[in-house]
Amino acid sequence: MTAESPRWFKSSYSNNGGACVEVAANLVGSLGVVPVRDSKSQSGPVLSASPAAFATFVAGVKAGEFGAV
């Protein structure tokens, strides 16, 4: 078990329009997960993705697979 706390950050591409997610990539090494949360609900639920699943998601976003918001 680790006492390491998540260090949350938003993408530099975020325009702070409220439709943002935050990730805590610092936990990949110690826990093997990438925690993801809604930036508007910081005390709300956290989704934990595997590093491979998160990388696939990011690649899909960059490729435009999810359409415009």
All heavy atoms as TSV, in Angstrom:
chain	resi	resn	atom	element	x	y	z
A	1	MET	N	N	0.845	-1.178	0.000
A	1	MET	CA	C	0.000	0.000	0.000
A	1	MET	C	C	0.891	1.242	0.000
A	1	MET	O	O	1.956	1.240	0.575
A	1	MET	CB	C	-0.907	-0.025	1.221
A	1	MET	CG	C	-1.987	1.019	1.175
A	1	MET	SD	S	-3.166	0.591	-0.090
A	1	MET	CE	C	-4.636	1.196	0.568
A	2	THR	N	N	0.418	2.276	-0.616
A	2	THR	CA	C	1.187	3.505	-0.691
A	2	THR	C	C	0.419	4.653	-0.050
A	2	THR	O	O	-0.799	4.657	-0.038
A	2	THR	CB	C	1.526	3.860	-2.154
A	2	THR	OG1	O	2.288	5.066	-2.150
A	2	THR	CG2	C	0.285	4.087	-2.985
A	3	ALA	N	N	1.136	5.586	0.501
A	3	ALA	CA	C	0.513	6.772	1.079
A	3	ALA	C	C	0.565	7.932	0.092
A	3	ALA	O	O	0.213	9.051	0.432
A	3	ALA	CB	C	1.211	7.143	2.375
A	4	GLU	N	N	1.003	7.651	-1.116
A	4	GLU	CA	C	1.121	8.698	-2.125
A	4	GLU	C	C	-0.252	9.250	-2.481
A	4	GLU	O	O	-1.196	8.500	-2.699
A	4	GLU	CB	C	1.800	8.144	-3.376
A	4	GLU	CG	C	2.139	9.183	-4.398
A	4	GLU	CD	C	2.965	8.632	-5.542
A	4	GLU	OE1	O	3.151	7.421	-5.635
A	4	GLU	OE2	O	3.425	9.443	-6.351
A	5	SER	N	N	-0.361	10.560	-2.519
A	5	SER	CA	C	-1.618	11.220	-2.867
A	5	SER	C	C	-1.642	11.531	-4.350
A	5	SER	O	O	-0.599	11.830	-4.941
A	5	SER	CB	C	-1.768	12.522	-2.086
A	5	SER	OG	O	-1.830	12.270	-0.715
A	6	PRO	N	N	-2.832	11.500	-4.944
A	6	PRO	CA	C	-2.916	11.860	-6.364
A	6	PRO	C	C	-2.589	13.335	-6.567
A	6	PRO	O	O	-2.977	14.184	-5.767
A	6	PRO	CB	C	-4.369	11.573	-6.728
A	6	PRO	CG	C	-5.106	11.414	-5.457
A	6	PRO	CD	C	-4.120	11.116	-4.392
A	7	ARG	N	N	-1.838	13.621	-7.622
A	7	ARG	CA	C	-1.556	14.995	-8.031
A	7	ARG	C	C	-2.383	15.248	-9.283
A	7	ARG	O	O	-1.998	14.859	-10.390
A	7	ARG	CB	C	-0.062	15.200	-8.286
A	7	ARG	CG	C	0.753	15.164	-6.996
A	7	ARG	CD	C	2.195	15.601	-7.179
A	7	ARG	NE	N	2.927	14.851	-8.180
A	7	ARG	CZ	C	3.687	13.784	-7.937
A	7	ARG	NH1	N	3.822	13.348	-6.703
A	7	ARG	NH2	N	4.309	13.173	-8.912
A	8	TRP	N	N	-3.526	15.868	-9.109
A	8	TRP	CA	C	-4.488	16.074	-10.190
A	8	TRP	C	C	-4.032	17.195	-11.114
A	8	TRP	O	O	-3.506	18.202	-10.660
A	8	TRP	CB	C	-5.858	16.418	-9.611
A	8	TRP	CG	C	-6.437	15.325	-8.800
A	8	TRP	CD1	C	-6.476	15.251	-7.440
A	8	TRP	CD2	C	-7.038	14.124	-9.286
A	8	TRP	NE1	N	-7.071	14.083	-7.054
A	8	TRP	CE2	C	-7.432	13.368	-8.170
A	8	TRP	CE3	C	-7.290	13.603	-10.545
A	8	TRP	CZ2	C	-8.061	12.138	-8.277
A	8	TRP	CZ3	C	-7.916	12.377	-10.663
A	8	TRP	CH2	C	-8.292	11.651	-9.543
A	9	PHE	N	N	-4.260	17.006	-12.421
A	9	PHE	CA	C	-4.003	18.080	-13.374
A	9	PHE	C	C	-4.960	17.981	-14.543
A	9	PHE	O	O	-5.489	16.918	-14.847
A	9	PHE	CB	C	-2.543	18.079	-13.862
A	9	PHE	CG	C	-2.195	16.948	-14.790
A	9	PHE	CD1	C	-2.285	17.109	-16.164
A	9	PHE	CD2	C	-1.784	15.726	-14.295
A	9	PHE	CE1	C	-1.964	16.071	-17.026
A	9	PHE	CE2	C	-1.462	14.682	-15.146
A	9	PHE	CZ	C	-1.554	14.859	-16.512
A	10	LYS	N	N	-5.180	19.134	-15.178
A	10	LYS	CA	C	-5.996	19.214	-16.391
A	10	LYS	C	C	-5.066	19.446	-17.570
A	10	LYS	O	O	-3.980	19.996	-17.417
A	10	LYS	CB	C	-6.986	20.373	-16.314
A	10	LYS	CG	C	-8.130	20.154	-15.369
A	10	LYS	CD	C	-9.159	21.255	-15.493
A	10	LYS	CE	C	-8.770	22.399	-14.602
A	10	LYS	NZ	N	-9.812	23.408	-14.492
A	11	SER	N	N	-5.526	19.085	-18.724
A	11	SER	CA	C	-4.765	19.295	-19.948
A	11	SER	C	C	-4.482	20.776	-20.162
A	11	SER	O	O	-5.307	21.631	-19.829
A	11	SER	CB	C	-5.550	18.755	-21.142
A	11	SER	OG	O	-4.959	19.174	-22.352
A	12	SER	N	N	-3.351	21.055	-20.758
A	12	SER	CA	C	-3.045	22.437	-21.119
A	12	SER	C	C	-3.971	22.934	-22.225
A	12	SER	O	O	-4.067	24.126	-22.471
A	12	SER	CB	C	-1.586	22.560	-21.576
A	12	SER	OG	O	-1.368	21.756	-22.714
A	13	TYR	N	N	-4.682	22.018	-22.877
A	13	TYR	CA	C	-5.647	22.379	-23.911
A	13	TYR	C	C	-7.003	22.745	-23.315
A	13	TYR	O	O	-7.897	23.172	-24.019
A	13	TYR	CB	C	-5.830	21.238	-24.908
A	13	TYR	CG	C	-4.618	21.014	-25.759
A	13	TYR	CD1	C	-3.695	20.032	-25.434
A	13	TYR	CD2	C	-4.379	21.791	-26.889
A	13	TYR	CE1	C	-2.563	19.825	-26.208
A	13	TYR	CE2	C	-3.257	21.594	-27.669
A	13	TYR	CZ	C	-2.349	20.600	-27.321
A	13	TYR	OH	O	-1.246	20.408	-28.084
A	14	SER	N	N	-7.176	22.563	-22.028
A	14	SER	CA	C	-8.434	22.883	-21.363
A	14	SER	C	C	-8.656	24.387	-21.420
A	14	SER	O	O	-7.785	25.173	-21.099
A	14	SER	CB	C	-8.381	22.432	-19.900
A	14	SER	OG	O	-9.495	22.913	-19.198
A	15	ASN	N	N	-9.878	24.775	-21.789
A	15	ASN	CA	C	-10.181	26.207	-21.838
A	15	ASN	C	C	-10.955	26.643	-20.600
A	15	ASN	O	O	-11.530	27.718	-20.575
A	15	ASN	CB	C	-10.957	26.563	-23.106
A	15	ASN	CG	C	-12.327	25.903	-23.147
A	15	ASN	OD1	O	-12.738	25.239	-22.195
A	15	ASN	ND2	N	-13.043	26.087	-24.234
A	16	ASN	N	N	-11.006	25.792	-19.574
A	16	ASN	CA	C	-11.701	26.078	-18.322
A	16	ASN	C	C	-13.176	26.399	-18.540
A	16	ASN	O	O	-13.764	27.163	-17.793
A	16	ASN	CB	C	-11.015	27.204	-17.545
A	16	ASN	CG	C	-9.672	26.775	-17.022
A	16	ASN	OD1	O	-9.507	25.637	-16.605
A	16	ASN	ND2	N	-8.703	27.664	-17.056
A	17	GLY	N	N	-13.764	25.793	-19.554
A	17	GLY	CA	C	-15.177	25.983	-19.827
A	17	GLY	C	C	-16.071	25.065	-19.013
A	17	GLY	O	O	-17.278	25.058	-19.192
A	18	GLY	N	N	-15.501	24.293	-18.121
A	18	GLY	CA	C	-16.294	23.440	-17.252
A	18	GLY	C	C	-16.439	22.011	-17.724
A	18	GLY	O	O	-16.888	21.163	-16.980
A	19	ALA	N	N	-16.070	21.708	-18.952
A	19	ALA	CA	C	-16.196	20.347	-19.471
A	19	ALA	C	C	-14.825	19.682	-19.483
A	19	ALA	O	O	-14.332	19.286	-20.528
A	19	ALA	CB	C	-16.808	20.367	-20.870
A	20	CYS	N	N	-14.217	19.569	-18.314
A	20	CYS	CA	C	-12.852	19.068	-18.228
A	20	CYS	C	C	-12.771	17.821	-17.357
A	20	CYS	O	O	-13.588	17.618	-16.472
A	20	CYS	CB	C	-11.939	20.125	-17.618
A	20	CYS	SG	S	-11.977	21.704	-18.476
A	21	VAL	N	N	-11.775	17.040	-17.622
A	21	VAL	CA	C	-11.435	15.935	-16.732
A	21	VAL	C	C	-10.047	16.210	-16.174
A	21	VAL	O	O	-9.255	16.923	-16.770
A	21	VAL	CB	C	-11.468	14.553	-17.432
A	21	VAL	CG1	C	-12.859	14.229	-17.905
A	21	VAL	CG2	C	-10.479	14.481	-18.569
A	22	GLU	N	N	-9.785	15.628	-15.025
A	22	GLU	CA	C	-8.472	15.717	-14.406
A	22	GLU	C	C	-7.936	14.301	-14.260
A	22	GLU	O	O	-8.701	13.363	-14.048
A	22	GLU	CB	C	-8.564	16.359	-13.017
A	22	GLU	CG	C	-9.017	17.795	-13.045
A	22	GLU	CD	C	-9.162	18.383	-11.656
A	22	GLU	OE1	O	-9.655	17.700	-10.749
A	22	GLU	OE2	O	-8.769	19.555	-11.496
A	23	VAL	N	N	-6.623	14.167	-14.388
A	23	VAL	CA	C	-5.986	12.866	-14.206
A	23	VAL	C	C	-4.878	13.002	-13.167
A	23	VAL	O	O	-4.363	14.091	-12.926
A	23	VAL	CB	C	-5.408	12.296	-15.527
A	23	VAL	CG1	C	-6.500	12.087	-16.552
A	23	VAL	CG2	C	-4.329	13.188	-16.086
A	24	ALA	N	N	-4.536	11.879	-12.563
A	24	ALA	CA	C	-3.439	11.838	-11.590
A	24	ALA	C	C	-2.460	10.761	-12.046
A	24	ALA	O	O	-2.433	9.656	-11.519
A	24	ALA	CB	C	-3.978	11.546	-10.192
A	25	ALA	N	N	-1.672	11.107	-13.047
A	25	ALA	CA	C	-0.749	10.141	-13.649
A	25	ALA	C	C	0.368	9.717	-12.714
A	25	ALA	O	O	1.036	8.710	-12.964
A	25	ALA	CB	C	-0.170	10.719	-14.938
A	26	ASN	N	N	0.561	10.425	-11.615
A	26	ASN	CA	C	1.643	10.073	-10.693
A	26	ASN	C	C	1.415	8.735	-9.991
A	26	ASN	O	O	2.333	8.189	-9.396
A	26	ASN	CB	C	1.840	11.177	-9.648
A	26	ASN	CG	C	0.668	11.307	-8.686
A	26	ASN	OD1	O	-0.468	11.559	-9.108
A	26	ASN	ND2	N	0.936	11.163	-7.397
A	27	LEU	N	N	0.218	8.168	-10.068
A	27	LEU	CA	C	-0.057	6.904	-9.387
A	27	LEU	C	C	0.156	5.675	-10.270
A	27	LEU	O	O	-0.021	4.553	-9.819
A	27	LEU	CB	C	-1.485	6.908	-8.828
A	27	LEU	CG	C	-1.753	7.988	-7.782
A	27	LEU	CD1	C	-3.185	7.911	-7.290
A	27	LEU	CD2	C	-0.791	7.880	-6.623
A	28	VAL	N	N	0.562	5.885	-11.511
A	28	VAL	CA	C	0.784	4.748	-12.410
A	28	VAL	C	C	1.868	3.829	-11.852
A	28	VAL	O	O	1.692	2.610	-11.793
A	28	VAL	CB	C	1.155	5.219	-13.836
A	28	VAL	CG1	C	1.581	4.050	-14.698
A	28	VAL	CG2	C	-0.017	5.937	-14.473
A	29	GLY	N	N	2.981	4.384	-11.432
A	29	GLY	CA	C	4.092	3.570	-10.940
A	29	GLY	C	C	3.783	2.828	-9.655
A	29	GLY	O	O	4.108	1.655	-9.514
A	30	SER	N	N	3.126	3.492	-8.708
A	30	SER	CA	C	2.890	2.874	-7.409
A	30	SER	C	C	1.645	2.003	-7.357
A	30	SER	O	O	1.624	0.991	-6.662
A	30	SER	CB	C	2.813	3.950	-6.317
A	30	SER	OG	O	1.754	4.852	-6.584
A	31	LEU	N	N	0.592	2.379	-8.085
A	31	LEU	CA	C	-0.658	1.621	-8.025
A	31	LEU	C	C	-1.037	0.945	-9.339
A	31	LEU	O	O	-1.942	0.119	-9.373
A	31	LEU	CB	C	-1.818	2.537	-7.593
A	31	LEU	CG	C	-1.710	3.153	-6.205
A	31	LEU	CD1	C	-2.915	4.052	-5.929
A	31	LEU	CD2	C	-1.606	2.071	-5.142
A	32	GLY	N	N	-0.390	1.346	-10.429
A	32	GLY	CA	C	-0.696	0.748	-11.734
A	32	GLY	C	C	-2.018	1.201	-12.312
A	32	GLY	O	O	-2.607	0.505	-13.128
A	33	VAL	N	N	-2.504	2.384	-11.908
A	33	VAL	CA	C	-3.759	2.921	-12.423
A	33	VAL	C	C	-3.602	4.395	-12.759
A	33	VAL	O	O	-2.711	5.067	-12.249
A	33	VAL	CB	C	-4.924	2.762	-11.414
A	33	VAL	CG1	C	-5.224	1.307	-11.133
A	33	VAL	CG2	C	-4.657	3.518	-10.139
A	34	VAL	N	N	-4.503	4.882	-13.620
A	34	VAL	CA	C	-4.595	6.297	-13.930
A	34	VAL	C	C	-5.962	6.760	-13.430
A	34	VAL	O	O	-6.978	6.489	-14.068
A	34	VAL	CB	C	-4.466	6.577	-15.442
A	34	VAL	CG1	C	-4.571	8.070	-15.723
A	34	VAL	CG2	C	-3.160	6.024	-15.993
A	35	PRO	N	N	-6.018	7.422	-12.277
A	35	PRO	CA	C	-7.295	7.935	-11.787
A	35	PRO	C	C	-7.762	9.116	-12.645
A	35	PRO	O	O	-6.959	9.968	-13.038
A	35	PRO	CB	C	-6.990	8.404	-10.366
A	35	PRO	CG	C	-5.681	7.782	-10.018
A	35	PRO	CD	C	-4.954	7.612	-11.310
A	36	VAL	N	N	-9.066	9.155	-12.924
A	36	VAL	CA	C	-9.669	10.210	-13.739
A	36	VAL	C	C	-10.911	10.703	-12.999
A	36	VAL	O	O	-11.681	9.900	-12.470
A	36	VAL	CB	C	-10.075	9.670	-15.129
A	36	VAL	CG1	C	-10.686	10.771	-15.996
A	36	VAL	CG2	C	-8.880	9.046	-15.834
A	37	ARG	N	N	-11.114	12.021	-12.970
A	37	ARG	CA	C	-12.311	12.571	-12.330
A	37	ARG	C	C	-12.799	13.792	-13.092
A	37	ARG	O	O	-12.074	14.396	-13.891
A	37	ARG	CB	C	-12.036	12.941	-10.875
A	37	ARG	CG	C	-11.152	14.151	-10.702
A	37	ARG	CD	C	-10.919	14.467	-9.243
A	37	ARG	NE	N	-10.076	15.657	-9.103
A	37	ARG	CZ	C	-9.627	16.123	-7.956
A	37	ARG	NH1	N	-9.931	15.501	-6.833
A	37	ARG	NH2	N	-8.874	17.197	-7.914
A	38	ASP	N	N	-14.028	14.188	-12.819
A	38	ASP	CA	C	-14.635	15.388	-13.385
A	38	ASP	C	C	-14.100	16.592	-12.619
A	38	ASP	O	O	-14.189	16.635	-11.386
A	38	ASP	CB	C	-16.150	15.284	-13.232
A	38	ASP	CG	C	-16.921	16.443	-13.857
A	38	ASP	OD1	O	-16.338	17.526	-14.082
A	38	ASP	OD2	O	-18.124	16.267	-14.109
A	39	SER	N	N	-13.579	17.568	-13.323
A	39	SER	CA	C	-12.987	18.724	-12.653
A	39	SER	C	C	-14.030	19.557	-11.903
A	39	SER	O	O	-13.690	20.278	-10.974
A	39	SER	CB	C	-12.236	19.611	-13.645
A	39	SER	OG	O	-13.132	20.156	-14.594
A	40	LYS	N	N	-15.302	19.449	-12.289
A	40	LYS	CA	C	-16.355	20.198	-11.607
A	40	LYS	C	C	-16.800	19.528	-10.319
A	40	LYS	O	O	-17.460	20.133	-9.493
A	40	LYS	CB	C	-17.577	20.353	-12.523
A	40	LYS	CG	C	-17.332	21.160	-13.781
A	40	LYS	CD	C	-18.580	21.313	-14.625
A	40	LYS	CE	C	-19.291	20.034	-14.974
A	40	LYS	NZ	N	-18.611	19.061	-15.778
A	41	SER	N	N	-16.484	18.244	-10.157
A	41	SER	CA	C	-16.937	17.485	-9.001
A	41	SER	C	C	-15.739	16.791	-8.352
A	41	SER	O	O	-15.612	15.571	-8.370
A	41	SER	CB	C	-17.986	16.460	-9.436
A	41	SER	OG	O	-18.443	15.720	-8.339
A	42	GLN	N	N	-14.865	17.577	-7.777
A	42	GLN	CA	C	-13.612	17.043	-7.255
A	42	GLN	C	C	-13.796	16.077	-6.092
A	42	GLN	O	O	-12.934	15.255	-5.836
A	42	GLN	CB	C	-12.677	18.184	-6.872
A	42	GLN	CG	C	-12.259	18.985	-8.077
A	42	GLN	CD	C	-11.345	20.141	-7.730
A	42	GLN	OE1	O	-11.118	20.465	-6.571
A	42	GLN	NE2	N	-10.819	20.777	-8.759
A	43	SER	N	N	-14.920	16.133	-5.401
A	43	SER	CA	C	-15.175	15.180	-4.330
A	43	SER	C	C	-16.051	14.027	-4.814
A	43	SER	O	O	-16.411	13.158	-4.026
A	43	SER	CB	C	-15.833	15.880	-3.137
A	43	SER	OG	O	-17.098	16.393	-3.515
A	44	GLY	N	N	-16.360	14.029	-6.102
A	44	GLY	CA	C	-17.205	12.989	-6.668
A	44	GLY	C	C	-16.434	11.721	-6.989
A	44	GLY	O	O	-15.295	11.543	-6.552
A	45	PRO	N	N	-17.041	10.853	-7.766
A	45	PRO	CA	C	-16.416	9.562	-8.073
A	45	PRO	C	C	-15.148	9.701	-8.921
A	45	PRO	O	O	-14.981	10.671	-9.653
A	45	PRO	CB	C	-17.500	8.812	-8.848
A	45	PRO	CG	C	-18.391	9.864	-9.395
A	45	PRO	CD	C	-18.323	11.017	-8.429
A	46	VAL	N	N	-14.291	8.711	-8.781
A	46	VAL	CA	C	-13.042	8.642	-9.548
A	46	VAL	C	C	-13.044	7.335	-10.323
A	46	VAL	O	O	-13.307	6.269	-9.772
A	46	VAL	CB	C	-11.820	8.700	-8.602
A	46	VAL	CG1	C	-10.525	8.482	-9.366
A	46	VAL	CG2	C	-11.783	10.031	-7.862
A	47	LEU	N	N	-12.766	7.429	-11.602
A	47	LEU	CA	C	-12.632	6.257	-12.458
A	47	LEU	C	C	-11.156	5.897	-12.491
A	47	LEU	O	O	-10.311	6.763	-12.723
A	47	LEU	CB	C	-13.120	6.575	-13.868
A	47	LEU	CG	C	-12.856	5.537	-14.950
A	47	LEU	CD1	C	-13.721	4.307	-14.702
A	47	LEU	CD2	C	-13.132	6.120	-16.316
A	48	SER	N	N	-10.835	4.642	-12.254
A	48	SER	CA	C	-9.446	4.188	-12.329
A	48	SER	C	C	-9.260	3.336	-13.564
A	48	SER	O	O	-9.861	2.267	-13.678
A	48	SER	CB	C	-9.085	3.384	-11.074
A	48	SER	OG	O	-9.094	4.221	-9.955
A	49	ALA	N	N	-8.453	3.815	-14.497
A	49	ALA	CA	C	-8.194	3.101	-15.743
A	49	ALA	C	C	-6.786	2.515	-15.713
A	49	ALA	O	O	-5.886	3.067	-15.078
A	49	ALA	CB	C	-8.323	4.058	-16.926
A	50	SER	N	N	-6.613	1.422	-16.413
A	50	SER	CA	C	-5.257	0.893	-16.565
A	50	SER	C	C	-4.476	1.862	-17.457
A	50	SER	O	O	-5.063	2.583	-18.264
A	50	SER	CB	C	-5.287	-0.497	-17.196
A	50	SER	OG	O	-5.649	-0.405	-18.566
A	51	PRO	N	N	-3.164	1.886	-17.324
A	51	PRO	CA	C	-2.373	2.759	-18.195
A	51	PRO	C	C	-2.621	2.475	-19.684
A	51	PRO	O	O	-2.712	3.400	-20.484
A	51	PRO	CB	C	-0.932	2.468	-17.792
A	51	PRO	CG	C	-1.037	2.045	-16.356
A	51	PRO	CD	C	-2.319	1.256	-16.296
A	52	ALA	N	N	-2.767	1.202	-20.043
A	52	ALA	CA	C	-3.007	0.862	-21.450
A	52	ALA	C	C	-4.363	1.376	-21.917
A	52	ALA	O	O	-4.482	1.922	-23.024
A	52	ALA	CB	C	-2.914	-0.648	-21.642
A	53	ALA	N	N	-5.393	1.218	-21.095
A	53	ALA	CA	C	-6.729	1.692	-21.466
A	53	ALA	C	C	-6.742	3.215	-21.579
A	53	ALA	O	O	-7.351	3.772	-22.498
A	53	ALA	CB	C	-7.755	1.224	-20.443
A	54	PHE	N	N	-6.063	3.896	-20.664
A	54	PHE	CA	C	-6.025	5.353	-20.722
A	54	PHE	C	C	-5.270	5.826	-21.962
A	54	PHE	O	O	-5.689	6.767	-22.635
A	54	PHE	CB	C	-5.407	5.942	-19.454
A	54	PHE	CG	C	-5.529	7.433	-19.395
A	54	PHE	CD1	C	-6.748	8.031	-19.121
A	54	PHE	CD2	C	-4.429	8.246	-19.626
A	54	PHE	CE1	C	-6.874	9.412	-19.096
A	54	PHE	CE2	C	-4.545	9.619	-19.598
A	54	PHE	CZ	C	-5.769	10.210	-19.327
A	55	ALA	N	N	-4.172	5.171	-22.293
A	55	ALA	CA	C	-3.414	5.535	-23.499
A	55	ALA	C	C	-4.257	5.329	-24.750
A	55	ALA	O	O	-4.218	6.151	-25.670
A	55	ALA	CB	C	-2.126	4.719	-23.586
A	56	THR	N	N	-5.039	4.256	-24.783
A	56	THR	CA	C	-5.930	4.007	-25.922
A	56	THR	C	C	-6.992	5.098	-26.007
A	56	THR	O	O	-7.316	5.592	-27.095
A	56	THR	CB	C	-6.586	2.623	-25.801
A	56	THR	OG1	O	-5.547	1.632	-25.798
A	56	THR	CG2	C	-7.546	2.345	-26.932
A	57	PHE	N	N	-7.552	5.493	-24.878
A	57	PHE	CA	C	-8.538	6.571	-24.841
A	57	PHE	C	C	-7.937	7.873	-25.372
A	57	PHE	O	O	-8.534	8.543	-26.220
A	57	PHE	CB	C	-9.055	6.756	-23.420
A	57	PHE	CG	C	-9.872	8.003	-23.232
A	57	PHE	CD1	C	-11.144	8.094	-23.771
A	57	PHE	CD2	C	-9.367	9.077	-22.526
A	57	PHE	CE1	C	-11.901	9.248	-23.615
A	57	PHE	CE2	C	-10.108	10.227	-22.353
A	57	PHE	CZ	C	-11.385	10.317	-22.901
A	58	VAL	N	N	-6.756	8.245	-24.888
A	58	VAL	CA	C	-6.110	9.486	-25.328
A	58	VAL	C	C	-5.832	9.440	-26.828
A	58	VAL	O	O	-6.062	10.409	-27.545
A	58	VAL	CB	C	-4.821	9.756	-24.525
A	58	VAL	CG1	C	-4.018	10.905	-25.126
A	58	VAL	CG2	C	-5.165	10.051	-23.075
A	59	ALA	N	N	-5.376	8.303	-27.331
A	59	ALA	CA	C	-5.129	8.168	-28.772
A	59	ALA	C	C	-6.423	8.346	-29.553
A	59	ALA	O	O	-6.431	8.984	-30.618
A	59	ALA	CB	C	-4.503	6.803	-29.074
A	60	GLY	N	N	-7.530	7.813	-29.049
A	60	GLY	CA	C	-8.824	7.978	-29.700
A	60	GLY	C	C	-9.282	9.422	-29.724
A	60	GLY	O	O	-9.828	9.911	-30.717
A	61	VAL	N	N	-9.055	10.140	-28.618
A	61	VAL	CA	C	-9.404	11.552	-28.568
A	61	VAL	C	C	-8.600	12.325	-29.601
A	61	VAL	O	O	-9.125	13.122	-30.368
A	61	VAL	CB	C	-9.182	12.134	-27.151
A	61	VAL	CG1	C	-9.295	13.653	-27.158
A	61	VAL	CG2	C	-10.162	11.520	-26.161
A	62	LYS	N	N	-7.289	12.056	-29.634
A	62	LYS	CA	C	-6.432	12.759	-30.595
A	62	LYS	C	C	-6.808	12.460	-32.038
A	62	LYS	O	O	-6.664	13.317	-32.908
A	62	LYS	CB	C	-4.969	12.365	-30.363
A	62	LYS	CG	C	-4.379	12.963	-29.109
A	62	LYS	CD	C	-2.937	12.549	-28.935
A	62	LYS	CE	C	-2.325	13.169	-27.712
A	62	LYS	NZ	N	-0.912	12.764	-27.543
A	63	ALA	N	N	-7.333	11.249	-32.284
A	63	ALA	CA	C	-7.716	10.862	-33.636
A	63	ALA	C	C	-9.120	11.331	-34.000
A	63	ALA	O	O	-9.589	11.111	-35.117
A	63	ALA	CB	C	-7.633	9.335	-33.774
A	64	GLY	N	N	-9.825	11.951	-33.052
A	64	GLY	CA	C	-11.164	12.472	-33.319
A	64	GLY	C	C	-12.243	11.402	-33.311
A	64	GLY	O	O	-13.321	11.594	-33.882
A	65	GLU	N	N	-11.999	10.295	-32.671
A	65	GLU	CA	C	-12.952	9.177	-32.677
A	65	GLU	C	C	-14.221	9.443	-31.893
A	65	GLU	O	O	-15.200	8.727	-32.030
A	65	GLU	CB	C	-12.272	7.919	-32.136
A	65	GLU	CG	C	-11.157	7.391	-33.016
A	65	GLU	CD	C	-10.476	6.174	-32.443
A	65	GLU	OE1	O	-10.981	5.602	-31.462
A	65	GLU	OE2	O	-9.415	5.810	-32.987
A	66	PHE	N	N	-14.232	10.473	-31.055
A	66	PHE	CA	C	-15.396	10.710	-30.198
A	66	PHE	C	C	-16.222	11.905	-30.644
A	66	PHE	O	O	-17.180	12.277	-29.993
A	66	PHE	CB	C	-14.933	10.883	-28.745
A	66	PHE	CG	C	-14.197	9.681	-28.232
A	66	PHE	CD1	C	-12.813	9.689	-28.114
A	66	PHE	CD2	C	-14.876	8.517	-27.904
A	66	PHE	CE1	C	-12.134	8.581	-27.652
A	66	PHE	CE2	C	-14.203	7.402	-27.448
A	66	PHE	CZ	C	-12.833	7.433	-27.325
A	67	GLY	N	N	-15.859	12.520	-31.744
A	67	GLY	CA	C	-16.627	13.645	-32.277
A	67	GLY	C	C	-16.443	14.917	-31.461
A	67	GLY	O	O	-15.788	14.928	-30.427
A	68	ALA	N	N	-17.041	15.967	-31.943
A	68	ALA	CA	C	-16.951	17.264	-31.267
A	68	ALA	C	C	-17.935	17.315	-30.126
A	68	ALA	O	O	-18.995	16.718	-30.163
A	68	ALA	CB	C	-17.240	18.389	-32.256
A	69	VAL	N	N	-17.554	18.058	-29.094
A	69	VAL	CA	C	-18.422	18.217	-27.924
A	69	VAL	C	C	-19.227	19.464	-28.060
A	69	VAL	O	O	-18.840	20.457	-28.527
A	69	VAL	CB	C	-17.570	18.270	-26.630
A	69	VAL	CG1	C	-18.462	18.468	-25.425
A	69	VAL	CG2	C	-16.754	17.020	-26.497
